[in-house]
Amino acid sequence: MLDEAGTQLAQRLRLEREARGWSLADLAARSGVAKASISKIERGEMSPTAALLVRLAAAFDLTLAGLLLRAEAGGDRVVRAADQPVWRDPETGYTRTQVYMRPDHPVEVVRVVMPPGQRAHLPASSYARIRQVLWVQSGTLTVTEGHERHELDAGDALGFGPPADVVIANESASPCTYAIALARS
């Protein structure tokens, strides 16, 4: 059974799909996510991983932040810390706080806490129409874009290059906190 945020997300995914007139098979073909998985997510029987959500969001021509914001139905210019939606990846345990995002503003800001020894795999399609900068606030992080590996320490920032499959990994024994600023290109 999903919590309230998970239920809102499941409903939003179905609404986005139905608003486009897509069947489950259509969304599966566009996202590369199995039709059975999409069905389970929409029915609230399965909590999606970050990788699945990124692929589904990209199929809708949304960022993950945009999809989550639509599920939360936010929109004020001032976003109080207590009102920033937090999502927890069920596979890795990483938490993602949507610090700022509005449909009428080109920049989104996200805060992520990656537990020790965890990693997130994100497909190139999730970077196709956005520009992104990652800034490590505490800890260390390894970012692999395609075949290029970047070792980042607290205070370091990385501007992502052309779309490529990305692995964001915390190979240390301590949590890593980082911020992402992104804009649609």
ZIJO-V98868 format. One line per field, one symbol per residue. ss: DSSP state (@ for helix, = for strand, . for the rest). phi: phi as a letter, one per 20 degrees, with the letter a starting at -180 (. if undefined). psi: psi as a letter, one per 20 degrees, with the letter a starting at -180 (. if undefined). A space follows every 10 residues. Layout:
ss = ???
phi = ???
psi = ???
//
This chain:
ss = ...@@@@@@@ @@@@@@@@@. ...@@@@@@@ @...@@@@@@ @@.......@ @@@@@@@@@. ...@@@@@@@ @@........ @@@..===.. ....====== ......==== ====....== ==.@@@@..= ========.= =====..=== ===...===. .....====. .....===== ====.
phi = .efffffffg fffffffffe meegffffff dmdggfffff ffemebeffg ffffffgffe mcegffffff femerffedf gfdffdcdff ednfdcdefb acfecfddcc dcddfgmdbc dcfgffdfcc dbcdcfebnc bddddmdedc eddgnfccef eggbfccdcd eeecfcdbdc dcbfd
psi = pqaghhgggg hgggggghhi kqrhhghghh hjppghgggh ghijippqrg gghgggghhj kqrgggghgh hhlaiqhpoq gijoppppph gijqqopngp pqhjpipqpq ppooqqjrqp ppqhhijhkq qqppophqaq qppoodjppp oprphqqppq bqpqpppopn jajqqppqqp pqqp.
//
